[in-house]
Every structure is written in C-alpha cells, then in structure tokens.
Amino acid sequence: MKIGIISKGFDGWGGGIDFIRYIVSAIEVADEKNQHEKYLLLAKNDWHFYAKKLSYPFRGLANSIRYEKTFKWQPFRGFDENYLKHTFQDFQSFTLDFPGHSYHSHLEYSRKNKFDILLPCILPPSNNFNLPWIGYLYDFQHKYFPEFFTEREIARRDHAFTQMLQQADHVIVNANAVKQDAEKFVSDIRAKIHVLPFSPSPMPIWLSESRDLRLHYAIEKPYFIISNQFWIHKDHITAFKGFAEFLEIVGKEFLLVCTGETYDFRVPEYFEKLLDLAIELGIKDDVKILGHISKIDQIALLKNSIAVIQPTLFEGGPGGGASYDAISLGKPLIVSDIEVNREIDKDERVFFFKAKNAESLAYTMTKVAKTNFTTLTNQELNSRGLAKKKLCGEFLLSLIQQSVS
C-alpha cells in the first residue's frame, strides 16, 4: 500500500511540525516489517514560497488596517525546505518528497503518483479528488473564545469544519473533547470521528541529547520552563502572576524560562503587554524569554528544568505539545485543569492547577519544587514510549485499512 502523509497546513508552526512527526513516527514503528510504501510530502521553496515570504509583512499591515489592530512589522517565519529536510531526515522507512509549497501541489502529487491513501488532510480536497483520504480537525477554540478571533476568522473556521465533517469519510482528532465539540457544534455529520490515543513518546535523539545549555542561554538559577508560542490563549499572564507569587513564597532563587514565537497575529500588542506585566510584577529579571529556538535546544533545556508549566486555556489535544514532551521525558508537568487536559493519563509527575488562578499555580509550583522525583533511565523512557507509539501507529494503520476498503 502507498501511504502518503501530507504536511501542508501543519508546516507553519512548531506544534504542527511536531504533530506530523508524531504521525510519521507512530506509523514507522507500527510498520516494523516495512510492508507499506510510505511517503512524507514536504513544502518546497518554489515561487509560491517566495511570493508568500515577500508578501507576508504587507498582508499583516493590510489586516491591521482592516481590523483596526496595532501593526507590528513581522517577517515571514514559515519553515523552509532545508529546515524540513533536516527535521525529518531520521525517518528511514519514509521517502521524503517536496511537491511544492501549496496545499494543491501536494494533492496533485498524490493523485499523479497514485497513492492509496492520503492523511491527515487539514482541508477537504476538491470533489474530483479520487483518492481515499483522512481528514483532521484541530479544535473549536473559536466557539469558546470568540474574542480571540475576527468575525471573518470565525466564519472561515465554521465553514471549514462543517465542510470537513460532511465530506470526509474519516476524520482524526487529538482528544475526546474535540470529538464532543464536533458533535455539539456541527449538524449532519457524515464522517466517522476517531480519537488518536494519547501516546507521548520521546524521539531517540531526545534521549541521547546530553548538552547542558544553561550557560549558553545565561540561565544561572534553577528554573521552570514554558514552551508555548506567545498566543493569548496560552495564558502567559497567569503564568507570570503565579510565578511572582511563587517567588514571594520561596525567594528569588528561581527563574521562569519561556521559549516560543513571541508574535500573535490576532493580538499583535499582546507580547508587549506581557513585558509590561513582568515589570509591574517585579519579575523582569526573573523571566528569561528566549523566543523561538531549535527543537533540540528546547528539549535540552526541558531536561534540565525543575518542571514544565502548561498554563493554557484551550488545546486541541491533552496538554498540547509541551505536555507531550514533558511526559515523554519523565519530567514533572504542571498543567491547567481544563477539560481536555484532564484526558492526560494519571501519573505521579503530572500536577493540575486551577486554570487562570495564579494562587493555585504558585502553590503547585511550590509543591513541585520541594519534591524529589526518581529519575527514569533512557531505557525506561524509550521502552515506555515505544509501547505507546506502537499503539498509536497500529490505530492509524487500522484506520487507513478501513479508509481504503
């Protein structure tokens, strides 16, 4: 069987790249006898890529004028062909192909090369697309936090989700909460909705990563880490306030390290407000914001942290990517108690705090900072992760077989 993994639509942000790696690695482990031809379609630096790169700042300016938002000049930060090639080079049983930078180019490539199945499609292919395909839905955040979106964005998401659920035979989601929302908000659903197993597992390179980057990033104290893009729903506000209260309890012997893209196109002024908040709380020198760094550097910092903090108000999967990374590496995780995060498997290293409650976060940080955790060996982490990854891969291969049949 020729299986095509389409990355277009996921390659514009770090979490999307991580999700595609998650899908690819799960299928690779489950197909241990290499019975299937497996292809990963990645974006190419073609004219479409360069046109998008050149026009991106001007589109931001146009949107800021249209929606009366503060404009901040931002260059295009999409991942280019070389980055993608390097990121996925470790998958030995997948052929890496670069059809183009547009979603359409990936669909056409799949059709011309007569793939038996294509997944995960973030948008429904056109009606004349004659290959079996599996769709993907991320989340219904716009239904719960409409203030984070423009009316046009809400209408676009509503239309796209309805299209997907009415045109696809099968759709995968990352959480039961997303499936329940789909059934709640979309009528006349035709698709069968499948919830991917929660399967946090480390990449082999994560386990072999032994660099101590604290000196490189000027981190001179024990630290907690947040690895989220600075999007408003990630709720760095509560994290900053909770960290300030934590420091009042224990003294200024700790740092809060933040990695991730600092620009939220929906609220361009959000990051500047966070910087002002840090000054107001008196923690400007206790918070280190590193911005977007390489994934392997992020993992190295995570491994040397006290714990990962995930203060998010909304996710499409249990805990989001940062929680997945923390659990896969056996690191303590402090996570908001929103419904989707409650789908995280119970573990002695997972601690919930009341969402949007700085006092609850500070209390939990204090508890974690005083706890001595047993260190899991690389062998234990690898064995535990492979078992979960194989379970997810078998789930996907079974779904693929259903779709083709």
HELIX and SHEET records of a PDB file:
HELIX    1   1 GLY A   14  ALA A   30  1                                  17    
HELIX    2   2 TRP A   47  ARG A   66  1                                  20    
HELIX    3   3 GLU A   81  THR A   87  1                                   7    
HELIX    4   4 TYR A  103  LYS A  112  1                                  10    
HELIX    5   5 GLN A  141  TYR A  144  1                                   4    
HELIX    6   6 PRO A  146  PHE A  148  5                                   3    
HELIX    7   7 GLU A  151  GLN A  167  1                                  17    
HELIX    8   8 ASN A  176  PHE A  185  1                                  10    
HELIX    9   9 PRO A  204  SER A  208  1                                   5    
HELIX   10  10 ILE A  232  LYS A  234  5                                   3    
HELIX   11  11 HIS A  236  VAL A  250  1                                  15    
HELIX   12  12 TYR A  270  LEU A  281  1                                  12    
HELIX   13  13 LYS A  284  ASP A  286  5                                   3    
HELIX   14  14 LYS A  295  LYS A  303  1                                   9    
HELIX   15  15 GLY A  320  SER A  328  1                                   9    
HELIX   16  16 GLU A  339  GLU A  343  5                                   5    
HELIX   17  17 ALA A  358  ALA A  369  1                                  12    
HELIX   18  18 ASN A  378  VAL A  404  1                                  27    
SHEET    1   A 7 PHE A  94  ASP A  97  0                                        
SHEET    2   A 7 GLU A  37  LEU A  41  1                                        
SHEET    3   A 7 LYS A   2  ILE A   6  1                                        
SHEET    4   A 7 ILE A 117  CYS A 121  1                                        
SHEET    5   A 7 TRP A 133  TYR A 136  1                                        
SHEET    6   A 7 HIS A 170  VAL A 173  1                                        
SHEET    7   A 7 LYS A 192  VAL A 195  1                                        
SHEET    1   B 3 TYR A 223  SER A 227  0                                        
SHEET    2   B 3 LEU A 255  THR A 259  1                                        
SHEET    3   B 3 VAL A 287  GLY A 291  1                                        
SHEET    1   C 3 VAL A 308  GLN A 310  0                                        
SHEET    2   C 3 LEU A 333  SER A 336  1                                        
SHEET    3   C 3 VAL A 350  PHE A 353  1                                        
END                                                                             
